[in-house]
Amino acid sequence: MKVISIQVLHVGSGPSNPAIAVAAAQDLSSFSFYQRGTVGEFMTFLARTVAERTPPGQRQSVQENNYTAHVYHRQSDQLAGVIISDQEYPVRVAFSLLNKILDEFTTKVRRDEWEDKARQGRQTGKQVLVEYPDLPVYLQKYQDPKQADAIMKVQQELDETKIILHKTIESVLERGEKLDSLVDKSAALSASSKSFYKTAKKQNSCCVIA
C-alpha cells in the first residue's frame, strides 16, 4: 500500500477560477529519478481535475489507471483535500486522514493566507504554496494505514457518511468530456507528463481481460 500525494486545494467557482493547490506533499520514491518530475506533474493535474468535479460537501474515490484519488470537498470554506494512493489503500482510512488534515490546516493556517496563495497561483499559472510542514509528516506517517486507527475511532461519523466510489475518472467528468482531451489541452502538463499518461494508459489497457 502506498500514498503518493496529499494536497489541499482551493476550489474556485467557474472556469476562470480553477482548483489550485495551496499545500502539497508527494512521495515519488517508488518511481525512477527521471520519472519523478513527470509523475509529480500528473498527480497535481489529477488532483485538480477531481477536486473541480466533486460537488461541495461530497466525498468520492476515483480510479485512474493504477491510482485512486480520494477527494473531500468541504462546503464551508471552498477547500478540498485529495489523497492519491494505489488501489489497495483503504478508503475509510484515506477519508479519516482527509478530515484530520483539513481540520488542522484551517486551524493552523489563516484563511486570508491560503486565499492569497490561491489568487497568486491562478494569476501566475503555478502553484504558490503556504508553509505547512505537517503535510510531509502525514504523508510519511500514514503510509502504514494502521497509524490511522486512533483518528478513525474519533471520527465515527464517517460510518454514516456516504462515500461515492467511481470505477473510472470518466464517470465524474461532465458529459462530452474525455480525460485524454483534458490532458492534451492542459497547459499545466509538460510534453513528458502527457507522454507518461498515454504510456501508462496503454500499458494498463493492454492487460485488461474482457
CYANA upper distance limits for C-alpha pairs under 8 A (distance plus 0.5 A):
  1 MET  CA     85 SER  CA      8.22
  1 MET  CA     86 ASP  CA      6.83
  1 MET  CA     87 GLN  CA      8.36
  1 MET  CA     88 GLU  CA      6.10
  1 MET  CA     89 TYR  CA      5.83
  1 MET  CA    143 GLN  CA      7.60
  1 MET  CA    144 ASP  CA      8.14
  2 LYS  CA     85 SER  CA      6.09
  2 LYS  CA     86 ASP  CA      6.10
  2 LYS  CA     88 GLU  CA      8.39
  2 LYS  CA     89 TYR  CA      7.15
  2 LYS  CA    143 GLN  CA      6.27
  3 VAL  CA     27 ASP  CA      7.81
  3 VAL  CA     83 ILE  CA      7.71
  3 VAL  CA     84 ILE  CA      6.65
  3 VAL  CA     85 SER  CA      4.77
  3 VAL  CA     86 ASP  CA      7.20
  3 VAL  CA     89 TYR  CA      8.08
  3 VAL  CA    139 LEU  CA      7.37
  3 VAL  CA    142 TYR  CA      8.13
  3 VAL  CA    143 GLN  CA      6.24
  4 ILE  CA     26 GLN  CA      6.08
  4 ILE  CA     27 ASP  CA      5.53
  4 ILE  CA     28 LEU  CA      6.84
  4 ILE  CA     83 ILE  CA      8.18
  4 ILE  CA     84 ILE  CA      6.15
  4 ILE  CA     85 SER  CA      5.87
  4 ILE  CA     86 ASP  CA      8.21
  4 ILE  CA    139 LEU  CA      8.42
  5 SER  CA     24 ALA  CA      7.94
  5 SER  CA     25 ALA  CA      6.35
  5 SER  CA     26 GLN  CA      4.79
  5 SER  CA     27 ASP  CA      6.83
  5 SER  CA     43 MET  CA      7.58
  5 SER  CA     82 VAL  CA      8.35
  5 SER  CA     83 ILE  CA      6.21
  5 SER  CA     84 ILE  CA      5.58
  5 SER  CA     85 SER  CA      7.52
  5 SER  CA    139 LEU  CA      7.89
  6 ILE  CA     24 ALA  CA      6.28
  6 ILE  CA     25 ALA  CA      5.94
  6 ILE  CA     26 GLN  CA      6.91
  6 ILE  CA     81 GLY  CA      7.95
  6 ILE  CA     82 VAL  CA      6.25
  6 ILE  CA     83 ILE  CA      5.08
  6 ILE  CA     84 ILE  CA      7.02
  6 ILE  CA    135 LEU  CA      7.83
  6 ILE  CA    139 LEU  CA      7.28
  7 GLN  CA     21 ALA  CA      6.79
  7 GLN  CA     22 VAL  CA      8.21
  7 GLN  CA     23 ALA  CA      6.24
  7 GLN  CA     24 ALA  CA      4.81
  7 GLN  CA     25 ALA  CA      6.99
  7 GLN  CA     47 ALA  CA      7.96
  7 GLN  CA     81 GLY  CA      6.32
  7 GLN  CA     82 VAL  CA      5.72
  7 GLN  CA     83 ILE  CA      7.08
  8 VAL  CA     21 ALA  CA      6.09
  8 VAL  CA     22 VAL  CA      6.39
  8 VAL  CA     23 ALA  CA      5.63
  8 VAL  CA     24 ALA  CA      6.81
  8 VAL  CA     79 LEU  CA      7.28
  8 VAL  CA     80 ALA  CA      6.30
  8 VAL  CA     81 GLY  CA      5.13
  8 VAL  CA     82 VAL  CA      6.96
  8 VAL  CA    102 LEU  CA      8.03
  9 LEU  CA     19 ALA  CA      6.69
  9 LEU  CA     20 ILE  CA      5.69
  9 LEU  CA     21 ALA  CA      4.49
  9 LEU  CA     22 VAL  CA      5.99
  9 LEU  CA     23 ALA  CA      7.52
  9 LEU  CA     48 ARG  CA      8.09
  9 LEU  CA     51 ALA  CA      8.12
  9 LEU  CA     79 LEU  CA      6.09
  9 LEU  CA     80 ALA  CA      5.64
  9 LEU  CA     81 GLY  CA      6.81
  9 LEU  CA     82 VAL  CA      8.31
 10 HIS  CA     19 ALA  CA      6.05
 10 HIS  CA     20 ILE  CA      6.05
 10 HIS  CA     21 ALA  CA      6.77
 10 HIS  CA     22 VAL  CA      7.17
 10 HIS  CA     78 GLN  CA      6.27
 10 HIS  CA     79 LEU  CA      5.19
 10 HIS  CA     80 ALA  CA      6.86
 10 HIS  CA    114 TRP  CA      8.39
 10 HIS  CA    115 GLU  CA      7.94
 10 HIS  CA    118 ALA  CA      6.91
 11 VAL  CA     17 ASN  CA      8.02
 11 VAL  CA     18 PRO  CA      6.95
 11 VAL  CA     19 ALA  CA      4.70
 11 VAL  CA     20 ILE  CA      7.17
 11 VAL  CA     51 ALA  CA      7.56
 11 VAL  CA     52 GLU  CA      6.95
 11 VAL  CA     78 GLN  CA      5.85
 11 VAL  CA     79 LEU  CA      6.47
 11 VAL  CA     80 ALA  CA      7.26
 12 GLY  CA     17 ASN  CA      5.21
 12 GLY  CA     18 PRO  CA      6.15
 12 GLY  CA     19 ALA  CA      6.32
 12 GLY  CA     78 GLN  CA      7.46
 13 SER  CA     17 ASN  CA      6.16
 13 SER  CA     18 PRO  CA      7.74
 14 GLY  CA     18 PRO  CA      7.43
 17 ASN  CA    122 ARG  CA      7.59
 18 PRO  CA     48 ARG  CA      8.34
 18 PRO  CA     52 GLU  CA      7.65
 18 PRO  CA    122 ARG  CA      7.96
 19 ALA  CA     48 ARG  CA      5.98
 19 ALA  CA     49 THR  CA      8.37
 19 ALA  CA     51 ALA  CA      7.23
 19 ALA  CA     52 GLU  CA      6.40
 20 ILE  CA     48 ARG  CA      6.86
 20 ILE  CA    118 ALA  CA      6.80
 20 ILE  CA    121 GLY  CA      7.48
 20 ILE  CA    122 ARG  CA      7.80
 20 ILE  CA    127 GLN  CA      7.25
 21 ALA  CA     44 THR  CA      8.48
 21 ALA  CA     48 ARG  CA      8.15
 21 ALA  CA    118 ALA  CA      7.74
 21 ALA  CA    127 GLN  CA      6.65
 21 ALA  CA    128 VAL  CA      8.13
 21 ALA  CA    129 LEU  CA      7.51
 22 VAL  CA    114 TRP  CA      6.61
 22 VAL  CA    117 LYS  CA      6.75
 22 VAL  CA    118 ALA  CA      6.62
 22 VAL  CA    127 GLN  CA      7.44
 22 VAL  CA    128 VAL  CA      6.81
 22 VAL  CA    129 LEU  CA      5.04
 22 VAL  CA    130 VAL  CA      6.44
 23 ALA  CA    129 LEU  CA      5.59
 23 ALA  CA    130 VAL  CA      6.37
 23 ALA  CA    131 GLU  CA      8.11
 23 ALA  CA    132 TYR  CA      7.24
 23 ALA  CA    135 LEU  CA      8.20
 24 ALA  CA    129 LEU  CA      7.84
 24 ALA  CA    135 LEU  CA      7.39
 25 ALA  CA    135 LEU  CA      6.52
 25 ALA  CA    136 PRO  CA      5.86
 25 ALA  CA    139 LEU  CA      7.45
 26 GLN  CA     40 GLY  CA      7.87
 26 GLN  CA    136 PRO  CA      7.94
 26 GLN  CA    139 LEU  CA      7.82
 27 ASP  CA    139 LEU  CA      7.91
 28 LEU  CA     36 ARG  CA      6.38
 28 LEU  CA     39 VAL  CA      8.18
 28 LEU  CA     40 GLY  CA      7.84
 29 SER  CA     33 PHE  CA      8.45
 29 SER  CA     36 ARG  CA      8.37
 31 PHE  CA     35 GLN  CA      6.58
 31 PHE  CA     36 ARG  CA      6.53
 32 SER  CA     36 ARG  CA      6.92
 35 GLN  CA     39 VAL  CA      6.56
 36 ARG  CA     40 GLY  CA      6.41
 37 GLY  CA     41 GLU  CA      6.76
 38 THR  CA     42 PHE  CA      6.85
 38 THR  CA    190 SER  CA      8.16
 38 THR  CA    192 SER  CA      6.70
 38 THR  CA    193 SER  CA      5.12
 38 THR  CA    196 PHE  CA      7.49
 39 VAL  CA     43 MET  CA      6.67
 39 VAL  CA    193 SER  CA      7.22
 39 VAL  CA    196 PHE  CA      7.93
 40 GLY  CA     44 THR  CA      6.82
 41 GLU  CA     45 PHE  CA      6.80
 41 GLU  CA    188 ALA  CA      8.21
 41 GLU  CA    189 LEU  CA      6.84
 41 GLU  CA    190 SER  CA      8.40
 41 GLU  CA    193 SER  CA      7.05
 42 PHE  CA     46 LEU  CA      6.54
 42 PHE  CA    189 LEU  CA      7.48
 42 PHE  CA    193 SER  CA      6.60
 42 PHE  CA    194 LYS  CA      8.44
 42 PHE  CA    197 TYR  CA      7.97
 43 MET  CA     47 ALA  CA      6.61
 43 MET  CA     84 ILE  CA      7.99
 44 THR  CA     48 ARG  CA      6.79
 45 PHE  CA     49 THR  CA      6.65
 45 PHE  CA    188 ALA  CA      7.76
 45 PHE  CA    189 LEU  CA      7.90
 46 LEU  CA     50 VAL  CA      6.78
 46 LEU  CA     69 ALA  CA      8.26
 47 ALA  CA     51 ALA  CA      6.49
 47 ALA  CA     69 ALA  CA      7.54
 47 ALA  CA     82 VAL  CA      6.65
 47 ALA  CA     84 ILE  CA      8.18
 48 ARG  CA     52 GLU  CA      6.63
 49 THR  CA     53 ARG  CA      7.05
 50 VAL  CA     54 THR  CA      6.69
 50 VAL  CA     62 VAL  CA      8.17
 50 VAL  CA     69 ALA  CA      8.02
 50 VAL  CA     71 VAL  CA      7.69
 50 VAL  CA    169 ILE  CA      8.36
 50 VAL  CA    172 VAL  CA      8.08
 51 ALA  CA     71 VAL  CA      7.01
 51 ALA  CA     72 TYR  CA      8.42
 51 ALA  CA     73 HIS  CA      7.39
 51 ALA  CA     80 ALA  CA      6.81
 51 ALA  CA     81 GLY  CA      8.46
 51 ALA  CA     82 VAL  CA      7.85
 53 ARG  CA    172 VAL  CA      6.88
 53 ARG  CA    173 LEU  CA      7.26
 54 THR  CA     58 GLN  CA      6.92
 54 THR  CA     59 ARG  CA      7.88
 54 THR  CA     60 GLN  CA      7.81
 54 THR  CA     71 VAL  CA      7.85
 54 THR  CA     72 TYR  CA      8.21
 54 THR  CA     73 HIS  CA      6.90
 54 THR  CA    172 VAL  CA      8.31
 55 PRO  CA     73 HIS  CA      7.22
 56 PRO  CA     73 HIS  CA      5.61
 56 PRO  CA     74 ARG  CA      6.08
 56 PRO  CA     75 GLN  CA      5.14
 56 PRO  CA     78 GLN  CA      8.06
 57 GLY  CA     72 TYR  CA      7.86
 57 GLY  CA     73 HIS  CA      6.10
 57 GLY  CA     74 ARG  CA      5.54
 57 GLY  CA     75 GLN  CA      5.38
 58 GLN  CA     72 TYR  CA      6.59
 58 GLN  CA     73 HIS  CA      6.33
 58 GLN  CA     74 ARG  CA      7.85
 58 GLN  CA    163 ILE  CA      8.15
 59 ARG  CA     70 HIS  CA      8.04
 59 ARG  CA     71 VAL  CA      6.10
 59 ARG  CA     72 TYR  CA      4.99
 59 ARG  CA     73 HIS  CA      7.10
 59 ARG  CA     95 PHE  CA      8.46
 59 ARG  CA    162 LYS  CA      7.98
 59 ARG  CA    163 ILE  CA      5.77
 59 ARG  CA    164 ILE  CA      6.85
 60 GLN  CA     70 HIS  CA      6.47
 60 GLN  CA     71 VAL  CA      5.94
 60 GLN  CA     72 TYR  CA      7.28
 60 GLN  CA    163 ILE  CA      5.84
 60 GLN  CA    164 ILE  CA      4.92
 60 GLN  CA    165 LEU  CA      6.12
 60 GLN  CA    166 HIS  CA      7.82
 61 SER  CA     68 THR  CA      6.93
 61 SER  CA     69 ALA  CA      6.06
 61 SER  CA     70 HIS  CA      4.84
 61 SER  CA     71 VAL  CA      6.70
 61 SER  CA     91 VAL  CA      8.10
 61 SER  CA    163 ILE  CA      7.90
 61 SER  CA    164 ILE  CA      6.76
 61 SER  CA    165 LEU  CA      5.30
 61 SER  CA    166 HIS  CA      6.54
 62 VAL  CA     68 THR  CA      5.94
 62 VAL  CA     69 ALA  CA      5.65
 62 VAL  CA     70 HIS  CA      6.98
 62 VAL  CA    165 LEU  CA      6.75
 62 VAL  CA    166 HIS  CA      5.43
 62 VAL  CA    167 LYS  CA      6.81
 62 VAL  CA    168 THR  CA      6.54
 62 VAL  CA    169 ILE  CA      6.10
 62 VAL  CA    172 VAL  CA      8.45
 63 GLN  CA     67 TYR  CA      6.26
 63 GLN  CA     68 THR  CA      4.81
 63 GLN  CA     69 ALA  CA      6.82
 63 GLN  CA     87 GLN  CA      8.14
 63 GLN  CA    166 HIS  CA      7.05
 63 GLN  CA    167 LYS  CA      5.99
 63 GLN  CA    168 THR  CA      5.42
 63 GLN  CA    169 ILE  CA      6.39
 64 GLU  CA     68 THR  CA      6.65
 64 GLU  CA     69 ALA  CA      8.27
 64 GLU  CA    168 THR  CA      6.35
 64 GLU  CA    169 ILE  CA      6.35
 65 ASN  CA    200 ALA  CA      7.61
 65 ASN  CA    201 LYS  CA      6.74
 65 ASN  CA    204 ASN  CA      6.87
 66 ASN  CA     86 ASP  CA      6.66
 66 ASN  CA     87 GLN  CA      6.93
 66 ASN  CA    204 ASN  CA      8.33
 67 TYR  CA     84 ILE  CA      7.10
 67 TYR  CA     85 SER  CA      6.19
 67 TYR  CA     86 ASP  CA      5.15
 67 TYR  CA     87 GLN  CA      6.18
 68 THR  CA     84 ILE  CA      6.10
 68 THR  CA     85 SER  CA      5.92
 68 THR  CA     86 ASP  CA      6.35
 68 THR  CA     87 GLN  CA      6.04
 69 ALA  CA     82 VAL  CA      6.98
 69 ALA  CA     83 ILE  CA      6.22
 69 ALA  CA     84 ILE  CA      4.89
 69 ALA  CA     85 SER  CA      7.07
 70 HIS  CA     82 VAL  CA      6.03
 70 HIS  CA     83 ILE  CA      5.64
 70 HIS  CA     84 ILE  CA      6.77
 70 HIS  CA     85 SER  CA      8.49
 70 HIS  CA     91 VAL  CA      8.00
 70 HIS  CA     94 ALA  CA      7.26
 70 HIS  CA     95 PHE  CA      7.64
 71 VAL  CA     80 ALA  CA      7.30
 71 VAL  CA     81 GLY  CA      6.26
 71 VAL  CA     82 VAL  CA      5.10
 71 VAL  CA     83 ILE  CA      7.20
 71 VAL  CA     95 PHE  CA      8.35
 72 TYR  CA     80 ALA  CA      5.94
 72 TYR  CA     81 GLY  CA      5.82
 72 TYR  CA     82 VAL  CA      7.17
 72 TYR  CA     95 PHE  CA      7.87
 72 TYR  CA     98 LEU  CA      7.44
 72 TYR  CA     99 ASN  CA      8.42
 73 HIS  CA     78 GLN  CA      7.62
 73 HIS  CA     79 LEU  CA      6.56
 73 HIS  CA     80 ALA  CA      4.60
 73 HIS  CA     81 GLY  CA      7.03
 74 ARG  CA     78 GLN  CA      6.54
 74 ARG  CA     79 LEU  CA      6.14
 74 ARG  CA     80 ALA  CA      6.40
 75 GLN  CA     79 LEU  CA      8.20
 79 LEU  CA    102 LEU  CA      8.34
 80 ALA  CA    102 LEU  CA      8.43
 81 GLY  CA     98 LEU  CA      6.36
 81 GLY  CA    101 ILE  CA      8.21
 81 GLY  CA    102 LEU  CA      7.14
 82 VAL  CA     98 LEU  CA      7.77
 83 ILE  CA     94 ALA  CA      7.35
 83 ILE  CA     98 LEU  CA      7.94
 85 SER  CA     89 TYR  CA      6.81
 89 TYR  CA     93 VAL  CA      8.36
 89 TYR  CA     94 ALA  CA      8.04
 89 TYR  CA    145 PRO  CA      7.97
 90 PRO  CA     94 ALA  CA      6.94
 90 PRO  CA    145 PRO  CA      7.81
 91 VAL  CA     95 PHE  CA      6.95
 92 ARG  CA     96 SER  CA      6.61
 92 ARG  CA    158 LEU  CA      8.35
 93 VAL  CA     97 LEU  CA      6.67
 93 VAL  CA    145 PRO  CA      6.98
 93 VAL  CA    148 ALA  CA      6.72
 93 VAL  CA    152 MET  CA      7.57
 94 ALA  CA     98 LEU  CA      6.73
 95 PHE  CA     99 ASN  CA      6.67
 96 SER  CA    100 LYS  CA      6.92
 96 SER  CA    148 ALA  CA      8.02
 96 SER  CA    151 ILE  CA      7.09
 96 SER  CA    152 MET  CA      6.36
 96 SER  CA    155 GLN  CA      7.30
 96 SER  CA    158 LEU  CA      8.08
 97 LEU  CA    101 ILE  CA      6.60
 97 LEU  CA    148 ALA  CA      7.65
 97 LEU  CA    151 ILE  CA      7.96
 98 LEU  CA    102 LEU  CA      6.61
 99 ASN  CA    103 ASP  CA      6.64
100 LYS  CA    104 GLU  CA      6.62
100 LYS  CA    151 ILE  CA      8.13
101 ILE  CA    105 PHE  CA      6.35
101 ILE  CA    135 LEU  CA      8.37
102 LEU  CA    106 THR  CA      6.70
103 ASP  CA    107 THR  CA      6.89
104 GLU  CA    108 LYS  CA      6.60
105 PHE  CA    109 VAL  CA      6.24
105 PHE  CA    132 TYR  CA      8.47
106 THR  CA    110 ARG  CA      7.21
106 THR  CA    111 ARG  CA      7.52
109 VAL  CA    113 GLU  CA      7.42
109 VAL  CA    114 TRP  CA      7.71
109 VAL  CA    132 TYR  CA      8.41
110 ARG  CA    114 TRP  CA      7.27
111 ARG  CA    115 GLU  CA      6.60
112 ASP  CA    116 ASP  CA      6.44
113 GLU  CA    117 LYS  CA      6.84
113 GLU  CA    130 VAL  CA      7.92
114 TRP  CA    118 ALA  CA      6.67
114 TRP  CA    130 VAL  CA      7.07
115 GLU  CA    119 ARG  CA      6.70
116 ASP  CA    120 GLN  CA      6.71
117 LYS  CA    121 GLY  CA      6.54
117 LYS  CA    128 VAL  CA      5.93
117 LYS  CA    129 LEU  CA      6.81
117 LYS  CA    130 VAL  CA      7.32
118 ALA  CA    122 ARG  CA      6.75
118 ALA  CA    127 GLN  CA      8.29
118 ALA  CA    128 VAL  CA      7.46
119 ARG  CA    123 GLN  CA      6.77
120 GLN  CA    124 THR  CA      6.66
120 GLN  CA    128 VAL  CA      7.09
121 GLY  CA    125 GLY  CA      6.04
121 GLY  CA    126 LYS  CA      5.55
121 GLY  CA    127 GLN  CA      5.44
121 GLY  CA    128 VAL  CA      5.69
122 ARG  CA    126 LYS  CA      7.44
122 ARG  CA    127 GLN  CA      8.42
125 GLY  CA    188 ALA  CA      8.20
133 PRO  CA    137 VAL  CA      7.62
134 ASP  CA    138 TYR  CA      6.84
135 LEU  CA    139 LEU  CA      6.72
136 PRO  CA    140 GLN  CA      6.84
137 VAL  CA    141 LYS  CA      6.54
138 TYR  CA    142 TYR  CA      6.35
139 LEU  CA    143 GLN  CA      7.07
141 LYS  CA    147 GLN  CA      7.45
142 TYR  CA    146 LYS  CA      8.27
142 TYR  CA    147 GLN  CA      6.40
142 TYR  CA    148 ALA  CA      7.31
144 ASP  CA    148 ALA  CA      8.49
145 PRO  CA    149 ASP  CA      8.18
148 ALA  CA    152 MET  CA      6.59
149 ASP  CA    153 LYS  CA      6.87
150 ALA  CA    154 VAL  CA      7.14
151 ILE  CA    155 GLN  CA      6.69
152 MET  CA    156 GLN  CA      6.99
156 GLN  CA    160 GLU  CA      8.46
157 GLU  CA    161 THR  CA      7.18
158 LEU  CA    162 LYS  CA      8.25
166 HIS  CA    171 SER  CA      6.99
166 HIS  CA    172 VAL  CA      8.00
167 LYS  CA    171 SER  CA      7.99
168 THR  CA    172 VAL  CA      8.37
169 ILE  CA    173 LEU  CA      7.24
169 ILE  CA    179 LEU  CA      8.15
170 GLU  CA    177 GLU  CA      8.29
170 GLU  CA    178 LYS  CA      7.14
170 GLU  CA    179 LEU  CA      7.27
173 LEU  CA    177 GLU  CA      6.35
173 LEU  CA    178 LYS  CA      7.69
173 LEU  CA    179 LEU  CA      8.37
177 GLU  CA    181 SER  CA      7.88
177 GLU  CA    182 LEU  CA      8.13
178 LYS  CA    182 LEU  CA      6.90
179 LEU  CA    183 VAL  CA      6.58
180 ASP  CA    184 ASP  CA      6.74
181 SER  CA    185 LYS  CA      6.64
182 LEU  CA    186 SER  CA      6.46
183 VAL  CA    189 LEU  CA      7.86
183 VAL  CA    194 LYS  CA      6.90
184 ASP  CA    194 LYS  CA      7.43
189 LEU  CA    193 SER  CA      6.25
189 LEU  CA    194 LYS  CA      6.90
190 SER  CA    194 LYS  CA      6.90
191 ALA  CA    195 SER  CA      6.67
192 SER  CA    196 PHE  CA      6.58
193 SER  CA    197 TYR  CA      6.82
194 LYS  CA    198 LYS  CA      6.86
195 SER  CA    199 THR  CA      6.54
196 PHE  CA    200 ALA  CA      6.55
197 TYR  CA    201 LYS  CA      6.60
198 LYS  CA    202 LYS  CA      6.61
199 THR  CA    203 GLN  CA      6.65
200 ALA  CA    204 ASN  CA      6.56
201 LYS  CA    205 SER  CA      6.53
202 LYS  CA    206 CYS  CA      6.65
203 GLN  CA    207 CYS  CA      7.41
204 ASN  CA    208 VAL  CA      7.42
